[in-house]
Amino acid sequence: MTTIVRPVAIKIDPEVKARMQRLAEARHRTPHWLMREAINQYVEREEKREAFRQEGIQAWNDYQATGLHVTHEEADAWLARLEAGEDAEPPTCHV
């Protein structure tokens, strides 16, 4: 399957354009390459952020539906054991 790449125009102010040009020259890259890289990194970061947000929403919905949880003290004690190098199992959820 061939991916079709289409040009997209964006408007940036002259100061940002000059900064991009300086960075491109310093990195021995084109401004086009830097912009593509920046967009790719942004999209990847924001997808991860959105996935994390969705996991939080799902965890909250699960808690509301079941009431299952661990207390702060239980979680803190488990994390302390892990930090101490123990191979500790996570605490069991309860109502």
Biopython code that builds the backbone (N, CA, C, O; Angstrom):
import numpy as np
from Bio.PDB.StructureBuilder import StructureBuilder

atoms = [
    (1, "MET", "N", (0.843, -1.172, 0.000)),
    (1, "MET", "CA", (0.000, 0.000, 0.000)),
    (1, "MET", "C", (0.894, 1.244, 0.000)),
    (1, "MET", "O", (1.792, 1.358, 0.835)),
    (2, "THR", "N", (0.662, 2.147, -0.902)),
    (2, "THR", "CA", (1.439, 3.367, -1.017)),
    (2, "THR", "C", (0.754, 4.486, -0.255)),
    (2, "THR", "O", (-0.446, 4.716, -0.412)),
    (3, "THR", "N", (1.521, 5.179, 0.569)),
    (3, "THR", "CA", (0.992, 6.323, 1.288)),
    (3, "THR", "C", (1.141, 7.562, 0.425)),
    (3, "THR", "O", (2.214, 7.839, -0.110)),
    (4, "ILE", "N", (0.059, 8.297, 0.299)),
    (4, "ILE", "CA", (0.091, 9.528, -0.476)),
    (4, "ILE", "C", (0.382, 10.667, 0.489)),
    (4, "ILE", "O", (-0.338, 10.859, 1.469)),
    (5, "VAL", "N", (1.434, 11.420, 0.210)),
    (5, "VAL", "CA", (1.809, 12.563, 1.018)),
    (5, "VAL", "C", (1.349, 13.813, 0.297)),
    (5, "VAL", "O", (1.674, 14.024, -0.872)),
    (6, "ARG", "N", (0.596, 14.637, 0.995)),
    (6, "ARG", "CA", (0.072, 15.858, 0.386)),
    (6, "ARG", "C", (0.629, 17.075, 1.117)),
    (6, "ARG", "O", (0.761, 17.057, 2.341)),
    (7, "PRO", "N", (0.951, 18.114, 0.386)),
    (7, "PRO", "CA", (1.454, 19.326, 1.035)),
    (7, "PRO", "C", (0.359, 20.025, 1.833)),
    (7, "PRO", "O", (-0.818, 19.985, 1.475)),
    (8, "VAL", "N", (0.772, 20.660, 2.915)),
    (8, "VAL", "CA", (-0.115, 21.440, 3.760)),
    (8, "VAL", "C", (0.572, 22.771, 4.026)),
    (8, "VAL", "O", (1.757, 22.808, 4.360)),
    (9, "ALA", "N", (-0.155, 23.845, 3.882)),
    (9, "ALA", "CA", (0.420, 25.165, 4.140)),
    (9, "ALA", "C", (0.067, 25.612, 5.553)),
    (9, "ALA", "O", (-1.070, 25.461, 6.000)),
    (10, "ILE", "N", (1.056, 26.161, 6.247)),
    (10, "ILE", "CA", (0.801, 26.757, 7.557)),
    (10, "ILE", "C", (1.362, 28.173, 7.539)),
    (10, "ILE", "O", (2.297, 28.479, 6.799)),
    (11, "LYS", "N", (0.782, 29.015, 8.352)),
    (11, "LYS", "CA", (1.250, 30.389, 8.449)),
    (11, "LYS", "C", (1.994, 30.544, 9.767)),
    (11, "LYS", "O", (1.457, 30.259, 10.838)),
    (12, "ILE", "N", (3.243, 31.003, 9.672)),
    (12, "ILE", "CA", (4.037, 31.283, 10.868)),
    (12, "ILE", "C", (4.588, 32.695, 10.749)),
    (12, "ILE", "O", (4.819, 33.202, 9.651)),
    (13, "ASP", "N", (4.790, 33.309, 11.890)),
    (13, "ASP", "CA", (5.282, 34.685, 11.825)),
    (13, "ASP", "C", (6.756, 34.697, 11.433)),
    (13, "ASP", "O", (7.444, 33.688, 11.581)),
    (14, "PRO", "N", (7.240, 35.820, 10.941)),
    (14, "PRO", "CA", (8.616, 35.901, 10.439)),
    (14, "PRO", "C", (9.670, 35.544, 11.485)),
    (14, "PRO", "O", (10.701, 34.967, 11.140)),
    (15, "GLU", "N", (9.435, 35.875, 12.751)),
    (15, "GLU", "CA", (10.414, 35.553, 13.797)),
    (15, "GLU", "C", (10.566, 34.048, 13.957)),
    (15, "GLU", "O", (11.684, 33.541, 14.054)),
    (16, "VAL", "N", (9.452, 33.335, 13.986)),
    (16, "VAL", "CA", (9.505, 31.874, 14.108)),
    (16, "VAL", "C", (10.153, 31.278, 12.870)),
    (16, "VAL", "O", (10.932, 30.330, 12.973)),
    (17, "LYS", "N", (9.846, 31.812, 11.721)),
    (17, "LYS", "CA", (10.447, 31.310, 10.483)),
    (17, "LYS", "C", (11.969, 31.475, 10.514)),
    (17, "LYS", "O", (12.699, 30.570, 10.109)),
    (18, "ALA", "N", (12.452, 32.632, 10.995)),
    (18, "ALA", "CA", (13.895, 32.862, 11.086)),
    (18, "ALA", "C", (14.533, 31.922, 12.109)),
    (18, "ALA", "O", (15.624, 31.397, 11.883)),
    (19, "ARG", "N", (13.860, 31.718, 13.214)),
    (19, "ARG", "CA", (14.380, 30.791, 14.231)),
    (19, "ARG", "C", (14.465, 29.375, 13.674)),
    (19, "ARG", "O", (15.440, 28.663, 13.912)),
    (20, "MET", "N", (13.436, 28.970, 12.928)),
    (20, "MET", "CA", (13.422, 27.646, 12.309)),
    (20, "MET", "C", (14.583, 27.516, 11.329)),
    (20, "MET", "O", (15.248, 26.481, 11.285)),
    (21, "GLN", "N", (14.828, 28.553, 10.550)),
    (21, "GLN", "CA", (15.919, 28.527, 9.586)),
    (21, "GLN", "C", (17.266, 28.379, 10.297)),
    (21, "GLN", "O", (18.121, 27.612, 9.854)),
    (22, "ARG", "N", (17.455, 29.113, 11.399)),
    (22, "ARG", "CA", (18.715, 29.004, 12.152)),
    (22, "ARG", "C", (18.900, 27.595, 12.720)),
    (22, "ARG", "O", (19.995, 27.035, 12.666)),
    (23, "LEU", "N", (17.833, 27.038, 13.258)),
    (23, "LEU", "CA", (17.923, 25.671, 13.781)),
    (23, "LEU", "C", (18.226, 24.667, 12.676)),
    (23, "LEU", "O", (19.045, 23.764, 12.847)),
    (24, "ALA", "N", (17.564, 24.835, 11.558)),
    (24, "ALA", "CA", (17.783, 23.921, 10.432)),
    (24, "ALA", "C", (19.238, 23.963, 9.983)),
    (24, "ALA", "O", (19.847, 22.922, 9.734)),
    (25, "GLU", "N", (19.788, 25.156, 9.882)),
    (25, "GLU", "CA", (21.187, 25.278, 9.482)),
    (25, "GLU", "C", (22.118, 24.647, 10.524)),
    (25, "GLU", "O", (23.079, 23.967, 10.165)),
    (26, "ALA", "N", (21.837, 24.868, 11.791)),
    (26, "ALA", "CA", (22.675, 24.302, 12.855)),
    (26, "ALA", "C", (22.612, 22.776, 12.873)),
    (26, "ALA", "O", (23.587, 22.114, 13.228)),
    (27, "ARG", "N", (21.474, 22.227, 12.492)),
    (27, "ARG", "CA", (21.289, 20.770, 12.513)),
    (27, "ARG", "C", (21.600, 20.120, 11.164)),
    (27, "ARG", "O", (21.511, 18.900, 11.025)),
    (28, "HIS", "N", (21.958, 20.924, 10.184)),
    (28, "HIS", "CA", (22.210, 20.425, 8.825)),
    (28, "HIS", "C", (20.977, 19.688, 8.291)),
    (28, "HIS", "O", (21.070, 18.612, 7.700)),
    (29, "ARG", "N", (19.835, 20.305, 8.522)),
    (29, "ARG", "CA", (18.550, 19.795, 8.043)),
    (29, "ARG", "C", (17.824, 20.922, 7.336)),
    (29, "ARG", "O", (18.250, 22.076, 7.384)),
    (30, "THR", "N", (16.743, 20.586, 6.688)),
    (30, "THR", "CA", (15.920, 21.628, 6.074)),
    (30, "THR", "C", (14.851, 22.072, 7.072)),
    (30, "THR", "O", (14.477, 21.308, 7.962)),
    (31, "PRO", "N", (14.362, 23.300, 6.928)),
    (31, "PRO", "CA", (13.242, 23.707, 7.773)),
    (31, "PRO", "C", (12.050, 22.759, 7.620)),
    (31, "PRO", "O", (11.346, 22.479, 8.590)),
    (32, "HIS", "N", (11.831, 22.273, 6.415)),
    (32, "HIS", "CA", (10.747, 21.310, 6.165)),
    (32, "HIS", "C", (10.910, 20.073, 7.038)),
    (32, "HIS", "O", (9.942, 19.614, 7.643)),
    (33, "TRP", "N", (12.121, 19.529, 7.109)),
    (33, "TRP", "CA", (12.379, 18.342, 7.929)),
    (33, "TRP", "C", (12.084, 18.645, 9.399)),
    (33, "TRP", "O", (11.446, 17.848, 10.087)),
    (34, "LEU", "N", (12.555, 19.808, 9.878)),
    (34, "LEU", "CA", (12.316, 20.165, 11.282)),
    (34, "LEU", "C", (10.826, 20.290, 11.582)),
    (34, "LEU", "O", (10.366, 19.827, 12.626)),
    (35, "MET", "N", (10.077, 20.902, 10.690)),
    (35, "MET", "CA", (8.635, 21.057, 10.911)),
    (35, "MET", "C", (7.921, 19.712, 10.923)),
    (35, "MET", "O", (7.041, 19.477, 11.751)),
    (36, "ARG", "N", (8.300, 18.831, 10.006)),
    (36, "ARG", "CA", (7.691, 17.488, 10.005)),
    (36, "ARG", "C", (8.016, 16.750, 11.288)),
    (36, "ARG", "O", (7.147, 16.106, 11.876)),
    (37, "GLU", "N", (9.272, 16.842, 11.729)),
    (37, "GLU", "CA", (9.687, 16.177, 12.965)),
    (37, "GLU", "C", (8.925, 16.747, 14.161)),
    (37, "GLU", "O", (8.462, 15.998, 15.021)),
    (38, "ALA", "N", (8.800, 18.066, 14.210)),
    (38, "ALA", "CA", (8.077, 18.711, 15.311)),
    (38, "ALA", "C", (6.618, 18.268, 15.346)),
    (38, "ALA", "O", (6.076, 17.976, 16.412)),
    (39, "ILE", "N", (5.992, 18.221, 14.186)),
    (39, "ILE", "CA", (4.588, 17.795, 14.124)),
    (39, "ILE", "C", (4.454, 16.342, 14.536)),
    (39, "ILE", "O", (3.545, 15.997, 15.291)),
    (40, "ASN", "N", (5.348, 15.480, 14.051)),
    (40, "ASN", "CA", (5.292, 14.064, 14.430)),
    (40, "ASN", "C", (5.441, 13.885, 15.939)),
    (40, "ASN", "O", (4.696, 13.120, 16.552)),
    (41, "GLN", "N", (6.399, 14.585, 16.537)),
    (41, "GLN", "CA", (6.603, 14.480, 17.981)),
    (41, "GLN", "C", (5.396, 15.004, 18.751)),
    (41, "GLN", "O", (4.988, 14.405, 19.746)),
    (42, "TYR", "N", (4.828, 16.109, 18.301)),
    (42, "TYR", "CA", (3.655, 16.675, 18.957)),
    (42, "TYR", "C", (2.481, 15.695, 18.914)),
    (42, "TYR", "O", (1.833, 15.446, 19.931)),
    (43, "VAL", "N", (2.215, 15.146, 17.735)),
    (43, "VAL", "CA", (1.086, 14.227, 17.593)),
    (43, "VAL", "C", (1.294, 12.992, 18.472)),
    (43, "VAL", "O", (0.361, 12.547, 19.141)),
    (44, "GLU", "N", (2.499, 12.440, 18.476)),
    (44, "GLU", "CA", (2.777, 11.267, 19.315)),
    (44, "GLU", "C", (2.569, 11.585, 20.790)),
    (44, "GLU", "O", (1.936, 10.811, 21.509)),
    (45, "ARG", "N", (3.098, 12.719, 21.246)),
    (45, "ARG", "CA", (2.956, 13.114, 22.653)),
    (45, "ARG", "C", (1.488, 13.320, 23.020)),
    (45, "ARG", "O", (1.043, 12.879, 24.080)),
    (46, "GLU", "N", (0.744, 13.981, 22.154)),
    (46, "GLU", "CA", (-0.661, 14.258, 22.451)),
    (46, "GLU", "C", (-1.514, 12.995, 22.393)),
    (46, "GLU", "O", (-2.485, 12.876, 23.140)),
    (47, "GLU", "N", (-1.170, 12.053, 21.519)),
    (47, "GLU", "CA", (-1.882, 10.769, 21.503)),
    (47, "GLU", "C", (-1.662, 10.028, 22.809)),
    (47, "GLU", "O", (-2.598, 9.449, 23.359)),
    (48, "LYS", "N", (-0.432, 10.041, 23.312)),
    (48, "LYS", "CA", (-0.149, 9.387, 24.596)),
    (48, "LYS", "C", (-0.888, 10.081, 25.727)),
    (48, "LYS", "O", (-1.432, 9.425, 26.615)),
    (49, "ARG", "N", (-0.909, 11.409, 25.696)),
    (49, "ARG", "CA", (-1.620, 12.174, 26.730)),
    (49, "ARG", "C", (-3.110, 11.848, 26.704)),
    (49, "ARG", "O", (-3.729, 11.679, 27.755)),
    (50, "GLU", "N", (-3.687, 11.760, 25.502)),
    (50, "GLU", "CA", (-5.108, 11.447, 25.382)),
    (50, "GLU", "C", (-5.397, 10.023, 25.838)),
    (50, "GLU", "O", (-6.419, 9.772, 26.478)),
    (51, "ALA", "N", (-4.503, 9.085, 25.513)),
    (51, "ALA", "CA", (-4.688, 7.700, 25.976)),
    (51, "ALA", "C", (-4.652, 7.646, 27.504)),
    (51, "ALA", "O", (-5.451, 6.936, 28.114)),
    (52, "PHE", "N", (-3.734, 8.387, 28.124)),
    (52, "PHE", "CA", (-3.647, 8.446, 29.583)),
    (52, "PHE", "C", (-4.935, 9.028, 30.163)),
    (52, "PHE", "O", (-5.448, 8.531, 31.166)),
    (53, "ARG", "N", (-5.452, 10.071, 29.536)),
    (53, "ARG", "CA", (-6.694, 10.694, 29.996)),
    (53, "ARG", "C", (-7.863, 9.719, 29.890)),
    (53, "ARG", "O", (-8.688, 9.623, 30.799)),
    (54, "GLN", "N", (-7.924, 8.999, 28.776)),
    (54, "GLN", "CA", (-8.992, 8.020, 28.587)),
    (54, "GLN", "C", (-8.900, 6.884, 29.609)),
    (54, "GLN", "O", (-9.923, 6.403, 30.096)),
    (55, "GLU", "N", (-7.672, 6.456, 29.936)),
    (55, "GLU", "CA", (-7.496, 5.418, 30.964)),
    (55, "GLU", "C", (-7.999, 5.920, 32.310)),
    (55, "GLU", "O", (-8.613, 5.164, 33.063)),
    (56, "GLY", "N", (-7.747, 7.180, 32.618)),
    (56, "GLY", "CA", (-8.242, 7.763, 33.862)),
    (56, "GLY", "C", (-9.758, 7.808, 33.907)),
    (56, "GLY", "O", (-10.372, 7.488, 34.925)),
    (57, "ILE", "N", (-10.357, 8.210, 32.789)),
    (57, "ILE", "CA", (-11.816, 8.235, 32.711)),
    (57, "ILE", "C", (-12.378, 6.829, 32.879)),
    (57, "ILE", "O", (-13.362, 6.634, 33.592)),
    (58, "GLN", "N", (-11.756, 5.850, 32.225)),
    (58, "GLN", "CA", (-12.225, 4.468, 32.335)),
    (58, "GLN", "C", (-12.065, 3.946, 33.759)),
    (58, "GLN", "O", (-12.943, 3.247, 34.266)),
    (59, "ALA", "N", (-10.945, 4.282, 34.408)),
    (59, "ALA", "CA", (-10.739, 3.851, 35.794)),
    (59, "ALA", "C", (-11.811, 4.454, 36.703)),
    (59, "ALA", "O", (-12.340, 3.770, 37.580)),
    (60, "TRP", "N", (-12.128, 5.722, 36.496)),
    (60, "TRP", "CA", (-13.160, 6.379, 37.298)),
    (60, "TRP", "C", (-14.520, 5.713, 37.057)),
    (60, "TRP", "O", (-15.261, 5.453, 38.005)),
    (61, "ASN", "N", (-14.846, 5.437, 35.795)),
    (61, "ASN", "CA", (-16.111, 4.763, 35.471)),
    (61, "ASN", "C", (-16.171, 3.378, 36.098)),
    (61, "ASN", "O", (-17.210, 2.972, 36.619)),
    (62, "ASP", "N", (-15.046, 2.642, 36.048)),
    (62, "ASP", "CA", (-14.995, 1.319, 36.674)),
    (62, "ASP", "C", (-15.215, 1.424, 38.173)),
    (62, "ASP", "O", (-15.960, 0.632, 38.749)),
    (63, "TYR", "N", (-14.574, 2.394, 38.807)),
    (63, "TYR", "CA", (-14.743, 2.588, 40.249)),
    (63, "TYR", "C", (-16.194, 2.915, 40.568)),
    (63, "TYR", "O", (-16.755, 2.359, 41.512)),
    (64, "GLN", "N", (-16.815, 3.811, 39.795)),
    (64, "GLN", "CA", (-18.207, 4.151, 40.055)),
    (64, "GLN", "C", (-19.127, 2.955, 39.881)),
    (64, "GLN", "O", (-20.119, 2.822, 40.597)),
    (65, "ALA", "N", (-18.805, 2.084, 38.932)),
    (65, "ALA", "CA", (-19.647, 0.919, 38.668)),
    (65, "ALA", "C", (-19.455, -0.180, 39.700)),
    (65, "ALA", "O", (-20.413, -0.865, 40.059)),
    (66, "THR", "N", (-18.218, -0.361, 40.187)),
    (66, "THR", "CA", (-17.937, -1.504, 41.062)),
    (66, "THR", "C", (-17.613, -1.126, 42.502)),
    (66, "THR", "O", (-17.834, -1.919, 43.417)),
    (67, "GLY", "N", (-17.095, 0.066, 42.708)),
    (67, "GLY", "CA", (-16.664, 0.471, 44.044)),
    (67, "GLY", "C", (-15.316, -0.112, 44.438)),
    (67, "GLY", "O", (-14.833, 0.146, 45.540)),
    (68, "LEU", "N", (-14.696, -0.901, 43.550)),
    (68, "LEU", "CA", (-13.403, -1.510, 43.870)),
    (68, "LEU", "C", (-12.317, -0.445, 43.894)),
    (68, "LEU", "O", (-12.267, 0.429, 43.028)),
    (69, "HIS", "N", (-11.451, -0.529, 44.895)),
    (69, "HIS", "CA", (-10.388, 0.453, 45.047)),
    (69, "HIS", "C", (-9.315, -0.069, 45.990)),
    (69, "HIS", "O", (-9.494, -1.103, 46.633)),
    (70, "VAL", "N", (-8.209, 0.644, 46.068)),
    (70, "VAL", "CA", (-7.218, 0.468, 47.137)),
    (70, "VAL", "C", (-7.077, 1.832, 47.797)),
    (70, "VAL", "O", (-7.261, 2.863, 47.150)),
    (71, "THR", "N", (-6.753, 1.836, 49.070)),
    (71, "THR", "CA", (-6.600, 3.099, 49.774)),
    (71, "THR", "C", (-5.233, 3.694, 49.462)),
    (71, "THR", "O", (-4.342, 3.014, 48.952)),
    (72, "HIS", "N", (-5.089, 4.950, 49.772)),
    (72, "HIS", "CA", (-3.806, 5.628, 49.606)),
    (72, "HIS", "C", (-2.738, 4.922, 50.430)),
    (72, "HIS", "O", (-1.614, 4.724, 49.969)),
    (73, "GLU", "N", (-3.100, 4.546, 51.654)),
    (73, "GLU", "CA", (-2.132, 3.878, 52.532)),
    (73, "GLU", "C", (-1.685, 2.541, 51.950)),
    (73, "GLU", "O", (-0.504, 2.200, 52.019)),
    (74, "GLU", "N", (-2.619, 1.781, 51.376)),
    (74, "GLU", "CA", (-2.269, 0.495, 50.767)),
    (74, "GLU", "C", (-1.342, 0.701, 49.563)),
    (74, "GLU", "O", (-0.337, 0.004, 49.418)),
    (75, "ALA", "N", (-1.681, 1.641, 48.728)),
    (75, "ALA", "CA", (-0.850, 1.910, 47.554)),
    (75, "ALA", "C", (0.520, 2.424, 47.976)),
    (75, "ALA", "O", (1.533, 2.020, 47.405)),
    (76, "ASP", "N", (0.564, 3.302, 48.960)),
    (76, "ASP", "CA", (1.825, 3.869, 49.430)),
    (76, "ASP", "C", (2.727, 2.787, 50.033)),
    (76, "ASP", "O", (3.935, 2.776, 49.797)),
    (77, "ALA", "N", (2.138, 1.888, 50.802)),
    (77, "ALA", "CA", (2.919, 0.802, 51.400)),
    (77, "ALA", "C", (3.477, -0.118, 50.317)),
    (77, "ALA", "O", (4.625, -0.554, 50.408)),
    (78, "TRP", "N", (2.683, -0.416, 49.301)),
    (78, "TRP", "CA", (3.141, -1.258, 48.194)),
    (78, "TRP", "C", (4.285, -0.588, 47.446)),
    (78, "TRP", "O", (5.291, -1.228, 47.139)),
    (79, "LEU", "N", (4.130, 0.714, 47.149)),
    (79, "LEU", "CA", (5.188, 1.437, 46.449)),
    (79, "LEU", "C", (6.465, 1.505, 47.280)),
    (79, "LEU", "O", (7.565, 1.447, 46.730)),
    (80, "ALA", "N", (6.330, 1.627, 48.587)),
    (80, "ALA", "CA", (7.508, 1.658, 49.464)),
    (80, "ALA", "C", (8.244, 0.319, 49.404)),
    (80, "ALA", "O", (9.475, 0.292, 49.394)),
    (81, "ARG", "N", (7.506, -0.786, 49.366)),
    (81, "ARG", "CA", (8.155, -2.103, 49.256)),
    (81, "ARG", "C", (8.881, -2.232, 47.917)),
    (81, "ARG", "O", (9.997, -2.748, 47.859)),
    (82, "LEU", "N", (8.249, -1.764, 46.848)),
    (82, "LEU", "CA", (8.907, -1.807, 45.539)),
    (82, "LEU", "C", (10.169, -0.960, 45.545)),
    (82, "LEU", "O", (11.202, -1.368, 45.014)),
    (83, "GLU", "N", (10.083, 0.219, 46.148)),
    (83, "GLU", "CA", (11.237, 1.114, 46.220)),
    (83, "GLU", "C", (12.370, 0.487, 47.019)),
    (83, "GLU", "O", (13.543, 0.731, 46.739)),
    (84, "ALA", "N", (12.018, -0.318, 48.009)),
    (84, "ALA", "CA", (13.024, -0.985, 48.840)),
    (84, "ALA", "C", (13.628, -2.195, 48.125)),
    (84, "ALA", "O", (14.524, -2.847, 48.661)),
    (85, "GLY", "N", (13.141, -2.498, 46.915)),
    (85, "GLY", "CA", (13.709, -3.601, 46.146)),
    (85, "GLY", "C", (12.969, -4.910, 46.292)),
    (85, "GLY", "O", (13.387, -5.916, 45.719)),
    (86, "GLU", "N", (11.884, -4.928, 47.042)),
    (86, "GLU", "CA", (11.091, -6.152, 47.190)),
    (86, "GLU", "C", (10.291, -6.414, 45.929)),
    (86, "GLU", "O", (9.929, -5.487, 45.204)),
    (87, "ASP", "N", (10.019, -7.679, 45.676)),
    (87, "ASP", "CA", (9.177, -8.083, 44.558)),
    (87, "ASP", "C", (7.760, -8.240, 45.092)),
    (87, "ASP", "O", (7.257, -9.357, 45.219)),
    (88, "ALA", "N", (7.121, -7.124, 45.403)),
    (88, "ALA", "CA", (5.825, -7.138, 46.074)),
    (88, "ALA", "C", (4.675, -7.140, 45.076)),
    (88, "ALA", "O", (4.710, -6.450, 44.057)),
    (89, "GLU", "N", (3.669, -7.923, 45.390)),
    (89, "GLU", "CA", (2.449, -7.950, 44.587)),
    (89, "GLU", "C", (1.632, -6.697, 44.914)),
    (89, "GLU", "O", (1.647, -6.226, 46.051)),
    (90, "PRO", "N", (0.924, -6.162, 43.925)),
    (90, "PRO", "CA", (0.081, -4.991, 44.217)),
    (90, "PRO", "C", (-1.040, -5.366, 45.184)),
    (90, "PRO", "O", (-1.444, -6.527, 45.251)),
    (91, "PRO", "N", (-1.538, -4.389, 45.929)),
    (91, "PRO", "CA", (-2.637, -4.692, 46.866)),
    (91, "PRO", "C", (-3.895, -5.113, 46.117)),
    (91, "PRO", "O", (-4.113, -4.713, 44.974)),
    (92, "THR", "N", (-4.704, -5.906, 46.759)),
    (92, "THR", "CA", (-5.948, -6.384, 46.184)),
    (92, "THR", "C", (-7.019, -5.301, 46.314)),
    (92, "THR", "O", (-7.169, -4.681, 47.367)),
    (93, "CYS", "N", (-7.746, -5.089, 45.246)),
    (93, "CYS", "CA", (-8.836, -4.110, 45.279)),
    (93, "CYS", "C", (-9.961, -4.653, 46.146)),
    (93, "CYS", "O", (-10.190, -5.860, 46.214)),
    (94, "HIS", "N", (-10.652, -3.743, 46.803)),
    (94, "HIS", "CA", (-11.776, -4.110, 47.651)),
    (94, "HIS", "C", (-12.821, -3.006, 47.598)),
    (94, "HIS", "O", (-12.573, -1.917, 47.080)),
    (95, "VAL", "N", (-14.008, -3.311, 48.150)),
    (95, "VAL", "CA", (-15.080, -2.324, 48.170)),
    (95, "VAL", "C", (-14.969, -1.475, 49.406)),
    (95, "VAL", "O", (-15.784, -0.577, 49.613)),
]
sb = StructureBuilder()
sb.init_structure("model")
sb.init_model(0)
sb.init_chain("A")
sb.init_seg("    ")
for serial, (resi, resn, name, xyz) in enumerate(atoms, 1):
    if name == "N":
        sb.init_residue(resn, " ", resi, " ")
    sb.init_atom(name, np.array(xyz, "f"), 0.0, 1.0, " ", f" {name:<3s}", serial, name[0])
structure = sb.get_structure()
